[in-house]
Amino acid sequence: MRNREIKKSKLAKNTIITGALCTALIIPAFVQGVDILSASAKDAKVVPIYYKLSHWADTYIEQLSEKYGVESIFKDKNLEAYITLEDFQNIVRLVINEEYSGAPDTLTREAVVYELAKMWSEETGQVLDQIPVIKMIIYSDTDKIDMKYNHGITVAYMKNIANGRGGRIFAPKDNVRYGELAALVFNTHKAIDHEQDPKNQPVAQDKFETIGSYEIKDDKVIFDFKLINHYDEPKKLEFSSGQQFEVTITDEKGEEVYKYSDDKFFTMALIYKDIAPAESLKWQDTWNMTSKEGVKLTSGKYRAKINILARLAESEGKIDESQLTSVIEFSLGEELKKPDAAEQIIKETADKLISAMSNKDAQTISEYVHPDKGIRFTPYTSVSLEDDAVFNKQQMKNFFDDRNLYLWGHFDGSGEEIRLTPGEYYDKFIYSEDFVNAKKIGYNEVLSNGNMIENQFEVYKNAIVVEYYFPGFNPEYAGMDWKSLRLVFEQYEDGWKLVGIIHNQWTI
């Protein structure tokens, strides 16, 4: 596709592959007596020379363009500009339903997401209002969502059509932007495909089916699950002991963190249960989010495997294991990292770290550096995985003694490269004010708000972000001279480590 060719062309202009070409271009820098380094926690294979900031939604647009020819909709568009109804209808016709003739009530996020959820339900043959939803407050501003749209927005969240703007914020009354439109339509199409996949179709007759769901409430994960009889006749089930099910939870590494039967005793008597056609047997289990070692788990992705320990009575045959099993994948962190909970978790650590930063105590700062990820330095609000510099623990120890120049990104407005020593970067883009005495401190809250993309919670998925904020200094500027510093923490083993330092200030 032409879109992809353009992107490859830009990439070729913006990077130099290490090798002969790289050597030829580095020599002049040494001749001038300046050692320019690319900061990274691991050996870099590409040296950035020029950088043109791309939008986070470019990948969605590229994929939609390859399959559905949506280039004309986004051509020459500012992806942060608000969409038009015509463009919404056009992209829906190209990607989801070529006969679409409807329209959302308005072009606000709540109305558009509701309309897309409605399309998903229609395309998959379901009734939107009859779809069961999870029982939890998904967004911190849920109360601002019109009741008319609430159920559809919850379905959209469950089906990964829309997951908010990060930081548990949905912003229901904001109008949809072009970048958001690309992501929402892409996700809707993907959700429709997933639902229509034969592997995800309702179970056939003459089988059992195990279904599970979960709810996070009061620092606990509550699992509800049931075994459904899809036969057209009643069945008698036999359980060999008082234990009728097993629940096993593993983390992202596959390590077991919980097992229902641990430390429990069950009667050894046989138990029989009758189950009529289309009816089900139901159970519930609760996990207090504590590992086998007694560590409270506050973030991360987990997998719960549910096994019903039943067999057919009276030698009727064997039940296939897959019919007695259900797997639930879920994440911790959303509820626990509300501002109050985040403050309770991270305040002591953040206080020690900001104090060390104010004193230029590189040794203490280095002790908080994430051992695997290092620290990513972001000079202006929007985190860039490609452009931001990354230092490891050892580099942080030598931070204020390092006299090398590094490429940290580009100055807002002029676009010129930010080439500074670590000490110079500290003065301009880290401790540019006395943040240890900030007027406001936010925990997983966005206190400052400029005109750049806020993507910290999208890049750092299970993080706690602490923001030190000065709302302004000179009354004549009416708050336009605000500044803030954000420290980003992610859980590592039993503690929290620093993975990002984001500087934020008013930019034109």
C-alpha positions, 0 to 999 in steps of 0.5 A, a space after each residue: 500500500 502507498 501508506 506503508 511505502 511512505 512510512 518506510 521512506 520516513 523511517 529510512 530518512 529518520 534512522 541510520 543502521 549501525 555499520 559502515 554508514 553509521 561509522 562514516 557519520 559518527 567520525 565528524 562528531 569526534 573530529 569536532 571534539 563532541 561525544 554524542 551518545 544514544 542513551 539506552 538500557 541496552 545496546 542500541 542497533 539504530 542511532 536516531 539522527 532526525 525524529 518526526 513525532 508520529 501519532 499513537 494512532 498511526 498503527 491503527 490507521 495503517 492497518 485499516 488502510 491496508 485492508 479497507 482503504 480508509 486513507 482518504 478519511 485521514 489524509 491531511 487530517 490533524 489526528 487531534 482534531 474533532 471528527 465530522 459525522 460524515 467521516 464517522 459514517 464513511 469509515 463505518 461503511 468501509 470497515 464495519 457495515 457498508 449499508 450503515 445509515 445511522 448516526 450517533 446522537 452526538 459526536 461525544 465519546 459516550 454517544 459514539 462508543 454507545 453507537 459502536 457497541 450497538 453495531 457490535 451487538 447487531 453484527 453479532 446477533 445479540 441484543 445490547 441491553 440484554 448482555 450481562 455486564 461486570 459489576 464494577 466502576 470501570 472509570 473514575 468519571 462513570 457518574 458523568 456518563 449519561 444513563 442512556 449510554 452506560 450499559 453500552 459503554 460497559 459492554 464496549 469495555 468488556 469487549 475491548 472496543 473502548 478502554 478510556 483515555 488512561 488513568 481510569 478516565 473516560 471523558 464522556 462529554 468530550 468529542 471524539 478525535 480522529 486518532 480515537 476514531 481510528 482506534 475505536 473502529 479498529 477495535 470494534 471490527 476486531 471484537 466483531 471478528 472475535 465474536 463470529 469466530 467459530 471457536 467462540 460460538 455457543 456450545 453444541 447440544 449434547 454437551 456440558 459447558 463450564 462458564 466463569 466470571 469474576 468481580 473485583 470488590 473490597 480488595 478481593 476477586 470473586 469468581 462465579 462459575 457454573 456447569 450447564 447441561 446442554 443435553 435434552 435430558 436430565 443427568 446425574 453427576 457424581 463427585 468423589 468427595 466434598 470438593 466439587 471444584 478446583 480454582 488455580 490462579 497463575 501469574 504472567 510467568 505461569 507461577 501458581 499464586 493461589 489454589 482453592 484446595 490448599 489448606 482445606 479438608 473435604 469429606 470423602 463421601 460420594 456426592 450426587 447431584 441431578 441437573 435438568 436440561 438447560 439448567 446449571 449447578 453454580 459455585 463461588 470462590 473468593 481470592 484475597 489477592 494474596 500470593 502463596 508467600 503471603 504477599 499482597 498482589 496489587 497489579 499484573 495479569 493473572 489466569 484463573 483455571 476452573 475445573 469442575 470435579 464431576 463425572 457421570 453417575 451410573 456408568 453413563 460414560 466420561 465427560 470430556 475434560 474441556 467441558 468441565 473447564 473454564 479459564 478466566 484472564 484478568 488484571 489487578 490494579 485498576 481498583 487498587 490504584 484509585 488515588 487514595 489507594 495509590 497514595 497509601 501504596 506509594 507515598 513513603 517510597 515517593 517521598 524518599 525519592 523526591 527528597 533524594 532528587 532534590 539533593 542530587 543524591 544519585 546513589 539513593 535514586 539509583 536504588 529505586 531504578 527498575 532492574 530490568 527496565 531502567 528509567 525512561 526520561 520524557 521531557 514533554 508529557 507524551 511518552 515516546 518509546 522510540 525517542 525518550 532516553 533510557 538509563 540503567 541503574 549504573 548510569 543513574 549512579 554516575 548521572 551527575 558526574 557524566 559529562 557526555 551529551 545525550 539526545 533526549 528528544 526535541 524541543 517543543 516549538 522549534 523541533 531542535 534536538 535536546 542535546 544536553 549532559 545529564 546534569 543539564 537535563 536535570 536542571 531543565 527537564 527534571 528538577 526545574 522547580 523545587 518539586 519537593 515543596 510542590 503546591 499539589 501532589 497527585 497519585 494516579 491523578 492528572 493535575 496538569 493539562 497542556 496541549 500535548 497527548 497524555 499517554 502515560 497510562 497507556 505506555 505504563 499499563 500497571 503503574 502508579 504515577 505521582 505528580 508534583 504540581 505547581 499551578 503557576 508562579 507569576 499571577 500575570 500569566 494566569 496560570 500559564 506558567 505551571 510546571 509539574 514532575 511525574 514519577 512513574 512506578 511499577 511493581 517489581 517483586 515485593 516493591 515498587 521501582 522507578 521506570 519513568 520521569 516525565 516533565 510537564 509544563 505549558 507548551 505552545 
